Amino acid sequence: MRAILARTNQSPRRRKIVRRRLSVPRLLLLTVVVGVGWVGYRHVQATMTKPQAVLVLGGEAERERYAAKFALKHPNLPIWISSGAPREYSEWVFSEAGVDLQRLKLDYRAVDTLTNFTTLVDDLKTQGVTKVYLVTSDYHMRRSRMIGEIILGSRGIDFQAVAIPSQEPEEDVAKVLRDGGRAVLWVMTGYTGYGESPSVTPPAVTPTPTR
């Protein structure tokens, strides 16, 4: 009886504190449930959505050769190659593989891995692309995934990674984090850290390895 009276006589402030303490576990549980639900939703959405294009990151001739074979397995998808091998070589590789050259979209504006994404992401968005196959070497994929999550994700574009086997060791984490930071900078300001102004796209250059 005394316990009941004691609870009844608690001040409003005391009762408010008690209710707040009791609500914390529920709040944490709700947060976890919502977080898990969102991750699950994104996973299901990504699984159900089929890529509408292939994005190949230039830097090694092997990537074009692999992409040509990959293109044959996905005959209805356009193939975007960012600063890959010279045009004559790329067209020869795809032609030899039996791929219609009308599907090729060769772009040479990128000067490194970050600009592989920044120079094409708005073009993909304009074309209505919401998911791509992201093709690059396996050692290069960790950094590419990091940048892709940020740059492609900023335009609502998802991707499915396609790693090309190699004998190269995986890239250093420091390089991954560096370019991840540059990707965030680009989303926030339009700068890539390459030295351009936000409104200027890096000039077309002769393709160089994007390591």
C-alpha positions in Angstrom: 0.0 0.0 0.0 2.8 2.4 0.9 4.5 1.6 -2.4 1.4 2.4 -4.3 1.0 5.7 -2.4 4.7 6.5 -3.0 4.3 6.1 -6.8 1.1 8.1 -6.7 2.8 10.9 -4.8 5.8 11.1 -7.2 6.3 14.6 -8.7 5.4 15.2 -12.4 9.2 15.7 -13.0 10.0 12.3 -11.4 7.3 10.5 -13.4 8.6 12.1 -16.6 12.1 10.9 -15.9 10.9 7.4 -15.2 8.9 7.3 -18.5 11.9 8.7 -20.4 14.2 6.0 -19.0 11.7 3.3 -19.9 11.4 4.6 -23.4 15.1 4.4 -24.2 15.2 0.7 -24.8 12.1 1.0 -27.0 13.7 3.8 -28.9 16.9 1.7 -29.5 14.8 -1.3 -30.6 12.8 0.9 -33.0 16.1 2.3 -34.4 17.5 -1.1 -35.0 14.3 -2.4 -36.6 14.1 0.6 -38.9 17.8 0.3 -39.8 17.5 -3.4 -40.5 14.4 -2.9 -42.5 16.0 -0.1 -44.6 19.0 -2.2 -45.4 16.8 -5.1 -46.3 14.7 -2.9 -48.5 17.8 -1.6 -50.3 19.0 -5.2 -50.8 15.7 -6.4 -52.2 15.4 -3.3 -54.4 19.0 -3.8 -55.7 18.3 -7.5 -56.4 15.1 -6.9 -58.2 16.4 -4.1 -60.4 18.4 -5.2 -63.4 21.3 -3.1 -64.7 20.5 -1.0 -67.8 24.1 -0.4 -68.8 27.7 -1.5 -68.4 30.3 0.9 -67.0 33.9 -0.1 -67.7 36.7 1.8 -65.9 39.7 2.3 -68.2 43.3 1.8 -67.2 44.2 -1.6 -68.6 43.6 -3.2 -72.1 42.4 -6.3 -70.3 39.3 -4.5 -69.2 38.2 -3.9 -72.7 38.8 -7.5 -73.7 36.9 -8.7 -70.7 34.1 -6.2 -71.3 33.7 -7.4 -74.9 33.1 -11.0 -73.8 30.7 -9.6 -71.1 28.8 -7.6 -73.7 28.0 -10.7 -75.6 26.2 -12.1 -72.6 24.2 -8.9 -72.2 23.4 -8.1 -75.8 20.8 -5.3 -75.1 23.0 -3.1 -72.8 25.0 -0.1 -73.9 28.7 -0.2 -73.0 30.2 2.9 -71.4 34.0 3.0 -71.3 35.6 5.7 -69.3 39.1 6.7 -70.5 40.0 3.3 -71.7 42.4 2.3 -74.5 42.6 4.4 -77.6 39.4 4.4 -79.7 40.9 2.4 -82.6 42.0 -0.4 -80.3 38.7 -0.5 -78.3 36.6 -0.6 -81.4 38.8 -3.3 -82.8 38.5 -5.4 -79.7 34.7 -5.2 -79.6 34.4 -5.7 -83.4 36.5 -8.8 -83.2 34.3 -10.1 -80.5 31.2 -9.6 -82.6 29.8 -6.7 -80.6 27.8 -4.0 -82.5 29.9 -0.8 -82.2 26.7 1.2 -82.0 26.5 0.0 -78.4 29.9 1.5 -77.5 30.0 4.9 -75.7 33.7 5.8 -75.4 34.5 8.8 -73.2 38.0 10.2 -72.6 37.4 13.0 -70.1 38.4 11.1 -67.0 42.0 11.4 -65.7 41.8 9.1 -62.7 39.4 6.7 -61.0 37.4 9.4 -59.3 36.7 11.2 -62.6 35.8 7.9 -64.2 32.6 8.4 -62.2 32.2 12.2 -62.0 32.4 12.7 -65.8 29.8 10.1 -66.6 27.3 10.0 -63.7 25.1 12.8 -65.0 25.1 11.4 -68.5 23.9 8.1 -67.1 21.3 9.9 -65.1 20.1 11.8 -68.2 19.7 8.5 -70.0 17.4 7.2 -67.2 19.9 4.6 -66.0 19.3 3.6 -62.4 21.7 0.6 -62.2 24.9 -0.4 -64.0 27.3 -3.3 -64.1 30.6 -1.8 -62.8 33.5 -3.5 -64.5 37.1 -3.2 -63.4 40.1 -5.2 -62.2 39.7 -7.1 -58.9 42.6 -5.2 -57.2 40.9 -1.9 -58.2 37.4 -2.8 -57.1 37.5 -1.8 -53.5 38.3 1.8 -54.3 35.9 1.8 -57.2 33.1 0.5 -55.0 33.8 3.2 -52.4 33.7 5.9 -55.0 30.7 4.4 -56.8 28.6 4.2 -53.6 29.2 8.0 -53.2 29.1 9.4 -56.7 26.6 7.1 -58.4 24.6 7.0 -55.2 24.3 10.8 -55.2 22.3 10.5 -58.4 20.3 7.5 -57.3 22.2 5.0 -59.4 23.0 1.6 -58.0 25.6 -0.8 -59.3 26.6 -4.5 -59.4 30.3 -5.1 -59.2 32.0 -7.3 -61.8 35.6 -7.9 -60.9 38.2 -9.0 -63.5 40.6 -11.5 -62.0 44.2 -10.5 -61.9 47.5 -11.3 -60.1 47.8 -7.8 -58.6 47.6 -7.2 -54.8 44.6 -5.2 -53.6 45.1 -1.5 -53.4 46.2 0.2 -50.2 43.4 1.3 -47.8 44.9 4.8 -47.6 44.3 5.2 -51.3 40.7 4.0 -50.9 40.0 6.5 -48.1 41.7 9.3 -49.9 39.5 8.9 -53.0 36.4 8.3 -50.8 37.1 11.8 -49.3 37.5 13.3 -52.7 34.2 11.8 -53.8 32.4 13.3 -50.8 34.1 16.7 -51.7 32.8 16.4 -55.2 29.2 15.7 -54.1 29.3 18.7 -51.7 31.2 21.2 -53.8 31.7 20.0 -57.4 35.4 19.8 -56.9 37.3 16.5 -57.5 40.6 17.8 -56.0 42.1 17.6 -59.5 42.3 21.4 -59.7 39.3 22.3 -61.8 36.6 24.8 -60.8 33.2 23.3 -59.9 31.7 24.3 -63.3 34.5 23.0 -65.5 34.9 19.4 -66.6 38.5 18.1 -66.8 39.7 18.3 -70.4 39.9 15.3 -72.7 43.3 13.7 -72.5 45.1 10.7 -73.9 44.0 7.7 -71.7 46.4 6.8 -68.9 46.3 4.0 -66.3 43.8 4.9 -63.5 45.7 3.3 -60.6 
